[in-house]
Amino acid sequence: MASLIFGGGANEVGASHKVYVFDDGTVFAIDCGLRPTGFDSDISCLFDGKLNGSQDSKNQLDPSSIEAFPTCQTSPDMDIVPLVDFLLLTHGHFDHVGAVIYLVKKNPRIIIYATAPTREFCKFHWFTTIDLAERKKLEPPYSPADVELALSRMMIIAPSVGVAVNPVKVNDNLSFIPISAGHTLGAVSCFLVYKNEAVGFDTGDISFADTRTVQAAPRLKWNDGLRFMVVDSTRIGETNPPRKKTEAECIETVRNAFAEGKFIRFLTYAIGRSQEAYELAREACPDAPIFIDGAAREISEVFLQNNAMSSDAAKHFVGDKKERFQIINGIKPNIVIAPSAMRFGGCARLYAEEGISRSNHLFISLGYLDPHSPEYSFFESEKGSVFKFGPDAIPRFCDAERLNLTGHCDGNNVLETKDRMKPEMTILNHGDNAKMEKFIAEHPGEGFVKSENGKELKLF
């Protein structure tokens, strides 16, 4: 017998942490991330603001008039079981690995499985968290020694594109087969094998579309059927547009904007989307000055080491603050890729503060934006909206485009994967609660089950 309980990331996107408990006492967890909501940001949209002055002016704003973003507990519930023996990290995004240090402190003998790229992304996230706290003169949430302990508990695994490989042995009863998931570099899904039976498949975050940096997840079949499947439901109620069509739209948008003399700013994720943005910008405008800034530089090094992006990318890294200000204040149009974590974070804030009030600027988002995030408000706003950046109010006169280069499967992919895997039960997770309920209602009697944080599910 086995059961599954979620400490986070069940009927939500964020704080992913699921725990499989087997009848021999084995406790096997997958992911341990943080929620992106809350945002702790001094940036927001003043929807009822009054514009004064020229397009490039900054106006003082009454902070009491700003609509606050909701806050929440950022960590998953790590007390859903007394002890975790093993942890698989499906990929290196913060909502899947951001809370691992806390889990290791609670379970210092834990064994962690991760691909080599995921280990590098974890290392970057965890040390960056310490650095950011120290820069803000705050007490870091953990120490460098805590990070080194977590890294020392890691065993490197290699994903496969098929199942004809030796499983990773966890103990005498449990093993798993890591499968490339196509979500980002190093991402994996896994088959769970218990007492010599392949009992389940956990997709993690999965994509069946090739990107400019990673290949799609393989469309595997399991003719004997499975006891259960746990499936990525981020886009369960949606249909993904053909990725090549969206890429072509992005290339055309960038090419046309640059030809019109616009300064182009990609605000996106450090892992995956920044590297895709570079490849698309490079194709759109091969002769344009393209710059990779902020955390995208360190993350792109990992992609370069894995031959997952064009080998000339390092030549486009912004060297220092002086060069950054030269780029911002330059006369000739340029293209910048700046990771922003949905909140105009890091150096992206400088590009935003100097650019959103200028009509010769175009800002582009390539992926998911949390509805509570500052960037969601920005990209959904109209020209003439006013945005608070600290004590300053900045009117928006720039262009802004959202393009859906998703790294997740859609509802049709879920149905097709279920047909290939033939599970007795298909558990929806990592998705919006209402959308998952609607999907299940549209497919009655087909074995779909909605996961909920804190609720135990009997698997077999």
PATOR-815304 format. One record per residue (C-alpha): x, y, z; residue number from 1. Coordinates in pm, whole numbers, plus 50000, padded with zeros to 5 digits. Example, Ala and Ser with C-alpha at 12.3 -4.5 7.8 and 13.67 -1.06 7.14 Angstrom:
REM residues 2
+-------+-------+-------+-----+
:     X :     Y :     Z : pos :
+-------+-------+-------+-----+
: 51230 : 49550 : 50780 :   1 :
: 51367 : 49894 : 50714 :   2 :
+-------+-------+-------+-----+
This chain:
REM residues 460
+-------+-------+-------+-----+
:     X :     Y :     Z : pos :
+-------+-------+-------+-----+
: 50000 : 50000 : 50000 :   1 :
: 50099 : 50361 : 49953 :   2 :
: 49956 : 50706 : 50008 :   3 :
: 50033 : 51058 : 49887 :   4 :
: 50004 : 51379 : 50085 :   5 :
: 50085 : 51733 : 49973 :   6 :
: 50252 : 51991 : 50192 :   7 :
: 50211 : 52243 : 49910 :   8 :
: 50163 : 52274 : 49537 :   9 :
: 49850 : 52058 : 49520 :  10 :
: 49560 : 52287 : 49431 :  11 :
: 49790 : 52585 : 49372 :  12 :
: 50096 : 52680 : 49167 :  13 :
: 50382 : 52726 : 49412 :  14 :
: 50546 : 52567 : 49718 :  15 :
: 50553 : 52226 : 49551 :  16 :
: 50606 : 51951 : 49808 :  17 :
: 50452 : 51607 : 49781 :  18 :
: 50530 : 51305 : 49997 :  19 :
: 50480 : 50939 : 49908 :  20 :
: 50447 : 50710 : 50211 :  21 :
: 50483 : 50334 : 50149 :  22 :
: 50371 : 50048 : 50370 :  23 :
: 50730 : 49938 : 50438 :  24 :
: 50789 : 50274 : 50609 :  25 :
: 50972 : 50442 : 50319 :  26 :
: 50900 : 50814 : 50289 :  27 :
: 50988 : 50957 : 49946 :  28 :
: 50928 : 51326 : 49881 :  29 :
: 50930 : 51515 : 49554 :  30 :
: 51033 : 51883 : 49551 :  31 :
: 51024 : 52141 : 49828 :  32 :
: 50968 : 52493 : 49698 :  33 :
: 50838 : 52831 : 49801 :  34 :
: 50525 : 53021 : 49702 :  35 :
: 50575 : 53314 : 49468 :  36 :
: 50284 : 53514 : 49612 :  37 :
: 50327 : 53785 : 49872 :  38 :
: 50607 : 53946 : 49671 :  39 :
: 50711 : 54186 : 49949 :  40 :
: 50737 : 54457 : 49684 :  41 :
: 50730 : 54836 : 49690 :  42 :
: 50616 : 54828 : 49326 :  43 :
: 50248 : 54832 : 49236 :  44 :
: 49996 : 54990 : 49003 :  45 :
: 49803 : 55302 : 49102 :  46 :
: 49493 : 55249 : 48893 :  47 :
: 49330 : 55579 : 48992 :  48 :
: 49648 : 55789 : 48966 :  49 :
: 49656 : 56136 : 48812 :  50 :
: 49920 : 56210 : 48549 :  51 :
: 50108 : 56537 : 48569 :  52 :
: 50398 : 56663 : 48366 :  53 :
: 50573 : 56518 : 48063 :  54 :
: 50601 : 56156 : 47959 :  55 :
: 50945 : 56119 : 48115 :  56 :
: 50856 : 56277 : 48450 :  57 :
: 50839 : 56102 : 48788 :  58 :
: 50573 : 56221 : 49032 :  59 :
: 50561 : 56179 : 49407 :  60 :
: 50289 : 55939 : 49519 :  61 :
: 50095 : 55902 : 49841 :  62 :
: 50181 : 55546 : 49959 :  63 :
: 49849 : 55519 : 50143 :  64 :
: 49667 : 55514 : 49809 :  65 :
: 49844 : 55201 : 49685 :  66 :
: 49649 : 54875 : 49667 :  67 :
: 49844 : 54616 : 49866 :  68 :
: 49926 : 54273 : 49731 :  69 :
: 49807 : 53983 : 49948 :  70 :
: 50061 : 53801 : 50161 :  71 :
: 50073 : 53435 : 50258 :  72 :
: 50287 : 53165 : 50416 :  73 :
: 50564 : 53117 : 50163 :  74 :
: 50685 : 52773 : 50275 :  75 :
: 50506 : 52442 : 50228 :  76 :
: 50397 : 52238 : 50529 :  77 :
: 50701 : 52023 : 50607 :  78 :
: 50537 : 51866 : 50912 :  79 :
: 50290 : 51652 : 50716 :  80 :
: 50512 : 51353 : 50801 :  81 :
: 50755 : 51319 : 51093 :  82 :
: 51055 : 51226 : 50881 :  83 :
: 51152 : 51231 : 50513 :  84 :
: 51408 : 50973 : 50403 :  85 :
: 51449 : 51065 : 50037 :  86 :
: 51384 : 51369 : 49819 :  87 :
: 51374 : 51394 : 49440 :  88 :
: 51407 : 51741 : 49289 :  89 :
: 51232 : 51745 : 48952 :  90 :
: 51394 : 52072 : 48837 :  91 :
: 51559 : 52389 : 48959 :  92 :
: 51282 : 52650 : 48964 :  93 :
: 51242 : 52831 : 49295 :  94 :
: 50885 : 52714 : 49354 :  95 :
: 51023 : 52357 : 49354 :  96 :
: 51356 : 52394 : 49539 :  97 :
: 51337 : 52716 : 49741 :  98 :
: 51255 : 52547 : 50073 :  99 :
: 51489 : 52246 : 50047 : 100 :
: 51735 : 52390 : 50301 : 101 :
: 51462 : 52395 : 50568 : 102 :
: 51370 : 52034 : 50491 : 103 :
: 51734 : 51926 : 50518 : 104 :
: 51771 : 52103 : 50853 : 105 :
: 51468 : 51906 : 50970 : 106 :
: 51597 : 51583 : 50813 : 107 :
: 51980 : 51605 : 50813 : 108 :
: 52025 : 51243 : 50700 : 109 :
: 51802 : 51286 : 50395 : 110 :
: 51927 : 51170 : 50053 : 111 :
: 51850 : 51410 : 49768 : 112 :
: 51834 : 51309 : 49401 : 113 :
: 51883 : 51573 : 49132 : 114 :
: 52027 : 51614 : 48785 : 115 :
: 52355 : 51803 : 48750 : 116 :
: 52189 : 52120 : 48611 : 117 :
: 51929 : 52116 : 48889 : 118 :
: 52207 : 52096 : 49148 : 119 :
: 52372 : 52404 : 48995 : 120 :
: 52043 : 52595 : 48992 : 121 :
: 51983 : 52503 : 49357 : 122 :
: 52329 : 52621 : 49452 : 123 :
: 52263 : 52951 : 49276 : 124 :
: 51921 : 53004 : 49442 : 125 :
: 52037 : 52918 : 49791 : 126 :
: 52353 : 53127 : 49798 : 127 :
: 52171 : 53415 : 49627 : 128 :
: 51910 : 53408 : 49905 : 129 :
: 52186 : 53460 : 50161 : 130 :
: 52349 : 53735 : 49954 : 131 :
: 52021 : 53924 : 49911 : 132 :
: 51947 : 53914 : 50283 : 133 :
: 52294 : 54043 : 50368 : 134 :
: 52266 : 54323 : 50111 : 135 :
: 51941 : 54430 : 50276 : 136 :
: 52112 : 54407 : 50616 : 137 :
: 51873 : 54131 : 50723 : 138 :
: 51945 : 53807 : 50904 : 139 :
: 51984 : 53537 : 50635 : 140 :
: 51729 : 53255 : 50667 : 141 :
: 52011 : 53001 : 50669 : 142 :
: 52389 : 52989 : 50659 : 143 :
: 52644 : 52891 : 50392 : 144 :
: 52709 : 52580 : 50602 : 145 :
: 52340 : 52487 : 50570 : 146 :
: 52370 : 52517 : 50192 : 147 :
: 52684 : 52305 : 50185 : 148 :
: 52510 : 52039 : 50394 : 149 :
: 52219 : 52022 : 50149 : 150 :
: 52456 : 52004 : 49852 : 151 :
: 52652 : 51726 : 50023 : 152 :
: 52334 : 51517 : 50054 : 153 :
: 52277 : 51521 : 49676 : 154 :
: 52320 : 51225 : 49445 : 155 :
: 52339 : 51316 : 49075 : 156 :
: 52102 : 51134 : 48843 : 157 :
: 52081 : 51132 : 48464 : 158 :
: 51740 : 51152 : 48293 : 159 :
: 51645 : 50912 : 48016 : 160 :
: 51419 : 50944 : 47713 : 161 :
: 51295 : 50586 : 47757 : 162 :
: 51226 : 50327 : 48025 : 163 :
: 51480 : 50065 : 47909 : 164 :
: 51732 : 50183 : 48167 : 165 :
: 51836 : 50067 : 48510 : 166 :
: 51617 : 50232 : 48774 : 167 :
: 51773 : 50444 : 49046 : 168 :
: 51762 : 50223 : 49354 : 169 :
: 51634 : 50402 : 49664 : 170 :
: 51620 : 50096 : 49891 : 171 :
: 51537 : 49725 : 49861 : 172 :
: 51171 : 49796 : 49780 : 173 :
: 51165 : 50134 : 49605 : 174 :
: 51333 : 50264 : 49292 : 175 :
: 51251 : 50523 : 49030 : 176 :
: 51322 : 50586 : 48661 : 177 :
: 51396 : 50953 : 48583 : 178 :
: 51263 : 51064 : 48244 : 179 :
: 51340 : 51393 : 48067 : 180 :
: 51045 : 51626 : 48127 : 181 :
: 51107 : 51900 : 47869 : 182 :
: 51015 : 52175 : 48117 : 183 :
: 51362 : 52327 : 48146 : 184 :
: 51723 : 52214 : 48148 : 185 :
: 51766 : 51915 : 48380 : 186 :
: 51393 : 51868 : 48449 : 187 :
: 51266 : 51514 : 48511 : 188 :
: 50950 : 51314 : 48548 : 189 :
: 50970 : 50973 : 48712 : 190 :
: 50823 : 50625 : 48717 : 191 :
: 50796 : 50486 : 49071 : 192 :
: 50877 : 50115 : 49106 : 193 :
: 50771 : 49950 : 49431 : 194 :
: 50838 : 49585 : 49513 : 195 :
: 50930 : 49520 : 49148 : 196 :
: 50607 : 49673 : 49014 : 197 :
: 50589 : 50002 : 48822 : 198 :
: 50310 : 50153 : 49028 : 199 :
: 50300 : 50516 : 48921 : 200 :
: 50421 : 50802 : 48706 : 201 :
: 50479 : 51154 : 48840 : 202 :
: 50517 : 51408 : 48560 : 203 :
: 50659 : 51695 : 48764 : 204 :
: 50634 : 52007 : 48547 : 205 :
: 50626 : 51865 : 48196 : 206 :
: 50618 : 51993 : 47839 : 207 :
: 50569 : 51803 : 47514 : 208 :
: 50698 : 52083 : 47291 : 209 :
: 51059 : 52136 : 47185 : 210 :
: 51208 : 52470 : 47286 : 211 :
: 51516 : 52659 : 47171 : 212 :
: 51710 : 52512 : 47466 : 213 :
: 51561 : 52171 : 47560 : 214 :
: 51389 : 51883 : 47386 : 215 :
: 51028 : 51791 : 47457 : 216 :
: 50940 : 51515 : 47700 : 217 :
: 50912 : 51177 : 47526 : 218 :
: 50560 : 51046 : 47469 : 219 :
: 50604 : 50713 : 47643 : 220 :
: 50349 : 50432 : 47660 : 221 :
: 50288 : 50195 : 47948 : 222 :
: 50076 : 49916 : 47806 : 223 :
: 50043 : 49724 : 48133 : 224 :
: 49879 : 50022 : 48301 : 225 :
: 49973 : 50194 : 48626 : 226 :
: 49811 : 50224 : 48967 : 227 :
: 49827 : 50603 : 48952 : 228 :
: 49962 : 50905 : 48768 : 229 :
: 50025 : 51250 : 48918 : 230 :
: 50009 : 51510 : 48645 : 231 :
: 50109 : 51875 : 48595 : 232 :
: 49786 : 52078 : 48583 : 233 :
: 49923 : 52431 : 48552 : 234 :
: 49736 : 52480 : 48223 : 235 :
: 49467 : 52218 : 48272 : 236 :
: 49186 : 52439 : 48144 : 237 :
: 49378 : 52580 : 47849 : 238 :
: 49502 : 52487 : 47504 : 239 :
: 49863 : 52570 : 47432 : 240 :
: 49917 : 52747 : 47101 : 241 :
: 50168 : 52580 : 46867 : 242 :
: 50504 : 52675 : 47010 : 243 :
: 50668 : 52744 : 46675 : 244 :
: 50385 : 52985 : 46597 : 245 :
: 50443 : 53173 : 46923 : 246 :
: 50818 : 53178 : 46863 : 247 :
: 50758 : 53321 : 46514 : 248 :
: 50530 : 53586 : 46666 : 249 :
: 50802 : 53681 : 46915 : 250 :
: 51066 : 53703 : 46642 : 251 :
: 50842 : 53922 : 46427 : 252 :
: 50754 : 54146 : 46723 : 253 :
: 51119 : 54198 : 46814 : 254 :
: 51231 : 54247 : 46454 : 255 :
: 50961 : 54506 : 46380 : 256 :
: 51011 : 54693 : 46707 : 257 :
: 51386 : 54713 : 46661 : 258 :
: 51339 : 54834 : 46302 : 259 :
: 51117 : 55112 : 46443 : 260 :
: 51401 : 55221 : 46670 : 261 :
: 51265 : 55076 : 46995 : 262 :
: 51469 : 54966 : 47294 : 263 :
: 51355 : 54611 : 47379 : 264 :
: 51354 : 54470 : 47733 : 265 :
: 51276 : 54104 : 47807 : 266 :
: 51156 : 54065 : 48168 : 267 :
: 51143 : 53695 : 48239 : 268 :
: 51277 : 53402 : 48444 : 269 :
: 51649 : 53346 : 48493 : 270 :
: 51621 : 52972 : 48426 : 271 :
: 51501 : 52875 : 48080 : 272 :
: 51310 : 53177 : 47954 : 273 :
: 51611 : 53411 : 47957 : 274 :
: 51805 : 53168 : 47743 : 275 :
: 51511 : 53126 : 47505 : 276 :
: 51478 : 53505 : 47486 : 277 :
: 51841 : 53531 : 47380 : 278 :
: 51799 : 53269 : 47106 : 279 :
: 51484 : 53437 : 46973 : 280 :
: 51634 : 53788 : 46984 : 281 :
: 51947 : 53659 : 46812 : 282 :
: 51738 : 53516 : 46529 : 283 :
: 51517 : 53824 : 46503 : 284 :
: 51799 : 54078 : 46497 : 285 :
: 52136 : 53908 : 46441 : 286 :
: 52318 : 54240 : 46408 : 287 :
: 52154 : 54414 : 46704 : 288 :
: 52339 : 54482 : 47030 : 289 :
: 52196 : 54215 : 47262 : 290 :
: 52280 : 54207 : 47632 : 291 :
: 52225 : 53937 : 47896 : 292 :
: 52215 : 54086 : 48245 : 293 :
: 52156 : 53997 : 48608 : 294 :
: 52113 : 53637 : 48717 : 295 :
: 52073 : 53526 : 48356 : 296 :
: 52450 : 53547 : 48324 : 297 :
: 52525 : 53284 : 48589 : 298 :
: 52236 : 53063 : 48481 : 299 :
: 52337 : 53087 : 48116 : 300 :
: 52680 : 52954 : 48213 : 301 :
: 52507 : 52629 : 48314 : 302 :
: 52322 : 52617 : 47984 : 303 :
: 52649 : 52677 : 47798 : 304 :
: 52821 : 52398 : 47992 : 305 :
: 52541 : 52165 : 47878 : 306 :
: 52546 : 52287 : 47515 : 307 :
: 52189 : 52410 : 47560 : 308 :
: 52230 : 52757 : 47405 : 309 :
: 52440 : 52927 : 47139 : 310 :
: 52810 : 52920 : 47222 : 311 :
: 52854 : 53296 : 47170 : 312 :
: 52612 : 53390 : 47450 : 313 :
: 52885 : 53473 : 47703 : 314 :
: 53006 : 53754 : 47477 : 315 :
: 52675 : 53928 : 47544 : 316 :
: 52697 : 53928 : 47925 : 317 :
: 52679 : 54274 : 48085 : 318 :
: 53012 : 54320 : 48260 : 319 :
: 52940 : 54566 : 48541 : 320 :
: 52722 : 54854 : 48662 : 321 :
: 52906 : 55103 : 48444 : 322 :
: 52824 : 54907 : 48130 : 323 :
: 52464 : 54863 : 48249 : 324 :
: 52412 : 55239 : 48279 : 325 :
: 52572 : 55290 : 47940 : 326 :
: 52318 : 55047 : 47794 : 327 :
: 52026 : 55218 : 47972 : 328 :
: 52135 : 55566 : 47868 : 329 :
: 52250 : 55473 : 47520 : 330 :
: 52128 : 55660 : 47213 : 331 :
: 52114 : 55361 : 46979 : 332 :
: 51841 : 55097 : 47032 : 333 :
: 51944 : 54774 : 47201 : 334 :
: 51795 : 54452 : 47337 : 335 :
: 51832 : 54347 : 47701 : 336 :
: 51738 : 54021 : 47873 : 337 :
: 51697 : 54085 : 48246 : 338 :
: 51550 : 53826 : 48488 : 339 :
: 51289 : 53987 : 48709 : 340 :
: 51110 : 53712 : 48909 : 341 :
: 50769 : 53866 : 48826 : 342 :
: 50851 : 54161 : 49053 : 343 :
: 51096 : 54379 : 48854 : 344 :
: 51363 : 54219 : 49070 : 345 :
: 51737 : 54264 : 49050 : 346 :
: 51875 : 54485 : 48775 : 347 :
: 51543 : 54458 : 48586 : 348 :
: 51414 : 54731 : 48816 : 349 :
: 51662 : 54981 : 48673 : 350 :
: 51559 : 54902 : 48318 : 351 :
: 51192 : 54937 : 48416 : 352 :
: 51229 : 55262 : 48610 : 353 :
: 51411 : 55423 : 48319 : 354 :
: 51204 : 55269 : 48042 : 355 :
: 50833 : 55235 : 48117 : 356 :
: 50766 : 55608 : 48078 : 357 :
: 50931 : 55616 : 47735 : 358 :
: 50732 : 55551 : 47421 : 359 :
: 51041 : 55417 : 47241 : 360 :
: 51063 : 55116 : 47475 : 361 :
: 50904 : 54771 : 47441 : 362 :
: 50885 : 54532 : 47738 : 363 :
: 50822 : 54162 : 47669 : 364 :
: 50716 : 53883 : 47906 : 365 :
: 50752 : 53524 : 47783 : 366 :
: 50586 : 53316 : 48052 : 367 :
: 50352 : 53275 : 48346 : 368 :
: 50290 : 53577 : 48568 : 369 :
: 50130 : 53535 : 48909 : 370 :
: 49810 : 53748 : 48917 : 371 :
: 49931 : 53909 : 49242 : 372 :
: 50270 : 54005 : 49104 : 373 :
: 50377 : 54360 : 49014 : 374 :
: 50461 : 54251 : 48661 : 375 :
: 50116 : 54102 : 48606 : 376 :
: 49967 : 54443 : 48683 : 377 :
: 50217 : 54607 : 48450 : 378 :
: 50166 : 54377 : 48152 : 379 :
: 49787 : 54386 : 48192 : 380 :
: 49777 : 54765 : 48225 : 381 :
: 49693 : 55028 : 47966 : 382 :
: 49919 : 55309 : 47856 : 383 :
: 49873 : 55600 : 48094 : 384 :
: 49861 : 55384 : 48407 : 385 :
: 50080 : 55500 : 48693 : 386 :
: 50319 : 55267 : 48873 : 387 :
: 50472 : 55311 : 49215 : 388 :
: 50843 : 55236 : 49237 : 389 :
: 50927 : 55311 : 49599 : 390 :
: 50844 : 55679 : 49659 : 391 :
: 50820 : 55754 : 49286 : 392 :
: 50518 : 55740 : 49057 : 393 :
: 50607 : 55661 : 48698 : 394 :
: 50350 : 55679 : 48416 : 395 :
: 50354 : 55402 : 48160 : 396 :
: 50388 : 55511 : 47797 : 397 :
: 50596 : 55217 : 47673 : 398 :
: 50467 : 54923 : 47473 : 399 :
: 50423 : 54588 : 47650 : 400 :
: 50369 : 54238 : 47510 : 401 :
: 50291 : 53906 : 47677 : 402 :
: 50380 : 53597 : 47474 : 403 :
: 50295 : 53249 : 47595 : 404 :
: 50611 : 53038 : 47569 : 405 :
: 50481 : 52799 : 47832 : 406 :
: 50685 : 52512 : 47969 : 407 :
: 50378 : 52318 : 48081 : 408 :
: 50144 : 52066 : 47923 : 409 :
: 49782 : 52162 : 47859 : 410 :
: 49451 : 51984 : 47915 : 411 :
: 49469 : 51795 : 47587 : 412 :
: 49820 : 51675 : 47677 : 413 :
: 49684 : 51547 : 48009 : 414 :
: 49416 : 51342 : 47833 : 415 :
: 49664 : 51208 : 47579 : 416 :
: 49917 : 51116 : 47850 : 417 :
: 49647 : 50940 : 48049 : 418 :
: 49556 : 50739 : 47739 : 419 :
: 49920 : 50635 : 47692 : 420 :
: 49991 : 50549 : 48056 : 421 :
: 49656 : 50387 : 48141 : 422 :
: 49656 : 50471 : 48513 : 423 :
: 49374 : 50354 : 48737 : 424 :
: 49373 : 50699 : 48899 : 425 :
: 49498 : 51033 : 48760 : 426 :
: 49577 : 51292 : 49024 : 427 :
: 49573 : 51657 : 48918 : 428 :
: 49821 : 51881 : 49098 : 429 :
: 50015 : 52206 : 49055 : 430 :
: 49712 : 52390 : 48923 : 431 :
: 49430 : 52630 : 48994 : 432 :
: 49166 : 52474 : 49220 : 433 :
: 48864 : 52592 : 49020 : 434 :
: 49014 : 52492 : 48685 : 435 :
: 49096 : 52143 : 48810 : 436 :
: 48742 : 52100 : 48945 : 437 :
: 48599 : 52215 : 48611 : 438 :
: 48820 : 51973 : 48419 : 439 :
: 48712 : 51680 : 48637 : 440 :
: 48345 : 51777 : 48594 : 441 :
: 48394 : 51775 : 48216 : 442 :
: 48540 : 51422 : 48231 : 443 :
: 48318 : 51231 : 48477 : 444 :
: 48395 : 50869 : 48552 : 445 :
: 48741 : 50885 : 48394 : 446 :
: 48940 : 50843 : 48715 : 447 :
: 49050 : 51203 : 48766 : 448 :
: 49111 : 51316 : 49124 : 449 :
: 49194 : 51666 : 49246 : 450 :
: 49474 : 51692 : 49500 : 451 :
: 49449 : 51924 : 49801 : 452 :
: 49717 : 52046 : 50037 : 453 :
: 49716 : 51846 : 50358 : 454 :
: 49473 : 51582 : 50230 : 455 :
: 49598 : 51223 : 50215 : 456 :
: 49524 : 51021 : 49901 : 457 :
: 49529 : 50640 : 49909 : 458 :
: 49711 : 50525 : 49595 : 459 :
: 49681 : 50145 : 49627 : 460 :
+-------+-------+-------+-----+
